[in-house]
C-alpha cells in the first residue's frame, strides 16, 4: 500500500519560455526536518543532485520531466514537473519502516516483494538487528527472530540454532540451518562476519521458502544480506563505536558443598578406612589435603590437636573467594566500525572496516579486523559488473582456566601474600614431594600460575572474493553469472612452556634415573611443548542463472532457472615439537619407536605423538528453478524445484541426483472488490507444500578403510574399516505444509502474520543395530526413521501510541513425535534419559522427560525408595534396568521448550529511544542436580552438591528432606542414578528473561546545523540482564542448567554517527 | 532452419560435456583417507592394525578362573557384568565388547580373504600374497579358538557333533544370519584354517605381531590339546619346537623392574593381549594372586619374585606378563608349547621325555645361585600332576586356566572353583554347564539365529 505523497508547492507566478529550468528544492521528513544526502535524479536528462545538510538542492531539469528523489532510509518518490517553478519545491519523504509491506525479502537467489511471497519468511530489519550489540551476528537472532530458538539442552556439536524445531534425528552439523551470506552458503567461521556490514536478515522457514536451497535446507535457511552502495547516492559515512563491560561471573551458581561439611564428610570416610588400599597402588593415586593430614595424625607425625588446628584452618576457606580474587576479572569489549558508501550513475561502491576486541572474565582475548569492499559498475545500461572483497583477521589468545563445580571447596591456590600454592592433581602429594630425590623437575601443579606458561593462540585470515556479471538484454530478461571464492586459513599454536604442569609432568613421567650412578636421562627432552595446527579451507561457488520478469495487463510472471557448482575443500595438518625453545627457535627430536618404562607405573610407554594430515572435499552440483505467477495483483502461484548431486563416496553418478520441490499459493483477499471491511484493510492468505532435504556427504556406499598411521611395532601402515557398505543410504526428506495469513489492521495499529505448519520428516538417518557377531560397526545408519512435527509461528507488530510506542511479539509453538524408529525402547527405563539426550523411541518426542516414581526415603536408613512393578523397592539395579514397568515411571513432558519467543517494546520520544526485549521459553522440564555419593567418595571434589547439608541424617528426617543419607561402604552408582533421575528432581523449565535494554538519544539535526554530522546517536545497551521469572525455585537457570554459569550482564556505551 | 539444427547440435554437445565434467567433478573423494581396499598393501594394513588385531583378546575366561581373587571393596566397584562373572552368575555376565571385538577381527580377516581373490597372484607378489592369506587364516583360527574356549563347553569327541559351538562367520556379508555351529564343526574349522596357514606362512617374521609358521603350528598343538588329541598335539608341538625353542633364563631378569619380563622376548611366538579396559577386574591393580597358588612356588623359584609383587597387606599383585607391561598376554610362547609337548609326551607314555621337557623349562626358571634339583616322577600320574601344576604356575593369567580346567574335568580331575565375598561363598562345580559362559544377552537380541548356552 502506498500512501499518497504530499507535495507542497508554492508557485510564484513567473514564466520561463525556455524548455529547461533550474529546479530549486528542499527535501524534508514528515516533521519537516531537513534530509541530507537524498539524491534527486532527473530521469530523462540523467542529471543528478544531492540535498545538502539543510535539505536544499538545485538541479537542471528539462520540462516537462520526472524527478526521482531517493534516500536509503526513506521511500523513493517520483515527482512530475510539468511547469517551471519559482522558489523552492518542498519534498517530503516517508521513512522506510512505516511501510512494512514494501520490504523485499532475499532468498539468496532473488529478491521477492513480500506481498507476493507464498512461503514463510521471517524478516529482521536493520533497526531491530542493531538494537543489540555483539561481536557476532547470529547471537542476536534469538531475541528478535520469529520461529527461531536456541537449543541449550541438546546442544553440543552443533550451532544450537533451530528454525521451527529439529528436522533430523542425527546430531552434529546435520542439525544446523544453512547460513547464506548474500548469494552463497557461508563457509568458514561464523564469528568472522562483521555485524555492522549486515543490512538485514531473512529466515526461510518453510519448504516453499527453503526448497530453492534443496538438499541442505531441511533445517531452515538464514540469509544474511550485507550493505551495498547504490547508484546515484552522495557520499555517506557511518561510524559506530562502543565500549562495553561486564562483571565477574556469579560463582555462587556453582554447586559446591559447604567447606566444613566437606571436611567432615572426608573424616567420616577416613574413619571407614576408605581408599586405604590406594596407598599401595602402583599408580600413586592422590589423596586430598584433609586425608593427608589425617594420615599424618594416624602415623603419629602430628598430634590430634595439631591436626584439628590444620583442619579448622581449612574450614575457613572457600575456593570461590580465591578464584574471584585471583582468576576472574571483569570483561571488556569494544567495537569500532567505519563505513563509506556512495555512487553515481555508473558506479556504486561501499567500503567498510571494523575492529573488535573482547576480553573475557578469564582473560582470554579475541580481536578481529574486518575490511570489506563492494562495487557495482554499470558501463552501459544493460551490463552490470559486481565485485566484492571481504577480508577478516581474527585472533584469539587463551586466558585462564575457570572454576568448575568439581573442585574440593577448601582448595587453596594462593597464600596470603598471593604466592602460588600447589594443588593435588595426579599423584599423592608426599610422594611427589620426595620421589626422585630432588633430581626431577618440580611435580606440583600450581593453578594460580600454570596458565602463565600455557599460550594458546589461534589466528585466522578469511577472504571472500565475489565476481558477478549481469546482462539485461531485454527489460524482461536478465542473465547472471556469479562466482565466489573463499579462503580461510587457520593457525593454531599451543605452546606449553617447560614450567607448565603439562610439560613438567610429561618430562618427569619419562625420566630415567639410574640408581647406581645417579645419572638422569630425559627421554622427553626439557623445554617447551609446541603443538601447531594449520588448516586451510577453500570454497568455490559458481552459479549461472537466468531471471525473467514479465508484466502484461493483469498478469505478472517472474522466474529463474540456473545451475550451480560448489566445492569446499579443507586441508589441515598438525604436528608436535618437543624441547622447543621459543627464544632461539631450537627443538629436539624424540624417540618415537621405543618404549620407556613410565616413571611411576613402570608400564612401557611411547612418547605421545601428534602429527597428521587431513584432506576433505565436499562437492555439489545443483540445478534449480523457481517460477511465480501473479494475476490481478492478488492471486499468486509459485513453484520451485531443485536437484542436487554430491560426491558421496562410492555412489554411481546416476544414483546421486535427488529432486526436491515445492509449490505455494497466495490470495490477497483484501484486494477483492467484494472486500470492504475497514477494520482489516489488508489480509492475505497463503499456503505452501513442499520438500527440502538434509544430507551427510561424509558417508560411504561401499566398504572403505581409513589409514590411521603407522604401527609402532611392524613399522607398516595401519588402517581400519571406517565405513561398512551402505549402498542404499539416501538423503533425508523434510515435507512441510504451511498455512498462513498476513494481516494489517486499520492505520497499521496491529499487523502481523500467523503461520500454522505441519512437517513430516522421512527417510531420516537412524541407527540399525547390527548383530555384533557380524564384526561391523555396532550400528549401521539407514534411512529408517521418521517423525512429524506441528507448530505455530505468530508475529505481531503493534503501534500502541503512534510515533511513541511500538511493540513486537514473536510467539512459537512446536512439538514433534517420532512415528518410526528402528530401535524399539528395549525397556521402559530406557525412556529415562539424562539431560540433553534424545528419547529416540517411537511415539515419543525427540526430547521427552521421564523420571522414576519416588517412594520417599527409607525411615530407617535414609535410602531412596523407588517403585518396581508398582511395589516399593530399593533394588536400584532392577529399577534402572530391565525389570521396571511403564507404571514405575512418570512422564513429565518435553525436555526442550515447546513455546518460545520474544516480546520487544520500543519507545521514542523527542530524540530519546528506549527498547527492551524479553525472551521466554515455556512448556518444558529439566532435571535438577543432586549429590552423587559414589563420585563424592572418590575424593576429587566431583559429585558435590550443597543439598548435602540437608541430607537424611536420622529417622524422622524423611519427613523434611528428600536427600538420601550418606552411607558407607560406597553406595552403588545405581542408588545415585535412581535418585537423580527420580521425579523429585524434575523441575519446570519455564522462564522469562530480559535479553537486552537499549537506550539512545539522537542529537537532532537542528541543533547541529553547523556541524558536518547528519545524525548522531548516543546509546547505552545492557545485554543478558537475566531471568525475571522462572517456574522453579531451585538455584539454577533452566536455560543453562548446572553445566555452565549463565552469562553475566554486560553494559555498553556507544555512539553512531552519520556524516 | 539449418541454424536451428546447429544450435541443437551445439546444445547436445554442451549437455554431453557438462554431464561428463560433472561426473568427473563429483568423483573426488570426500576424504582423501578413504580407500576401497583393493591392493595387497591395503589388505595387509587392515591386519597390521596392532591395537585391534593384537590387542583385543577376550578376558572373560580369565575373569571366571581361580588364579586370582578380588577383595570385596574391589569387587563392589566393578561393573555389573564383571561382578556377575566373578561369581559365575548364569546370565548377564559377559559384555558385548569382547564378543564384538573378536568377531571384528574375523570380519577384517574375511574382508581380506574376499578381496584377496580379486588380486592376481603373480610371481612378483606371490610371497606377500601367500603370507597375507596365511595370516588371515591364522587370525581367524585364533579368534575362533579364543571364543570357543570361553563361550562353549570343552571339546568331547563323543558329544562334539551335538554340543553347541560358536558362530562361524566365514564371509563379510552382514546379510547372512549368524548361527551356532556344532562344537565339532567349530574345531574342524579352526584346524582347517590352521592347516591352510601352515603351508602359506613364513618361518620367520619381522615382528611377532604377525603370524608365522611356528605360530600356526603352536596354535594347532594348543587346539589338539584342548581337544585332548594328545598324539596330534605332540606332533605339532614337536614341529613348532623344531623351528623355535629359545627360553629366557629368568636369572637374567631384573626383579626390581615393575614388569620384569620384557615384551616381544625370545619365547614369544605370536603376540596378543587382553583388552583390560573391558575387564579391569583382572588388571594389575585389582587382581590378587590366589594365596594357595602363590604358596606353591618354591623359594628358589624365580617366578615367585618375578611374577608377583606385594601390595602391602600380605597379598600379591600379578606382574609376570609376557607383555612387559600391565597388559595380560594372550598369545603363544615357547614355554607353553614346551609344556604342551611335555604333557602330550606323558599322555602318550613317554614319561621320561615329558619330565625332561619340564626340567628343561624349570632350569630356566629357578635361581642358579643354588644347584637346580630336577623333578623326578615314578608314575604316569605323578608325572602328569607335576606337569599340570607347572602349567598353571607358568602360564598364569594367559587365558589358559579356564579351558584347561574344563578339559581336565572331562577326565575326572574334579577341579571346582570357589569364591568368598564378605563371608558368602560361591562355587562353580566341575563340569557345570556354566563353564560355557553366557553369550551376551545383547547379542541374542540382535541375532535370532544364535541360541544361548544351556544353563
Interface residues (C-beta under 8 A of the other chain):
Chain A: X277 X279 X280 X281 X282 X283 X565 X567 X597 X601 X602 X603 X604 X614 X615 X616 X617 X618 X619 X621 X645 X646 X647 X648 X649 X650 X653 X656 X697 X698 X700 X702 X703 X704 X705 X706 X707 X708 X711 X712 X713 X714 X716 X717 X718 X719 X720 X721 X722 X723 X724 X769 X770 X771 X772 X773 X774 X775 X776 X778 X780 X826 X877 X969 X970 X972
Chain B: X22 X23 X25 X26 X27 X28 X29 X30 X31 X32 X33 X34 X35 X36 X37 X41 X42 X44 X45 X46 X48 X49 X50 X51 X52 X71 X73 X74 X76 X77 X80 X96 X99 X100 X103 X104 X105 X106 X107 X108 X110 X111 X167 X169 X172 X174 X177 X178 X206 X207 X209 X210 X257 X258 X259 X263 X264 X284 X285 X311 X312 X313 X317 X324 X325 X326 X440 X442 X443 X445 X446 X447 X450
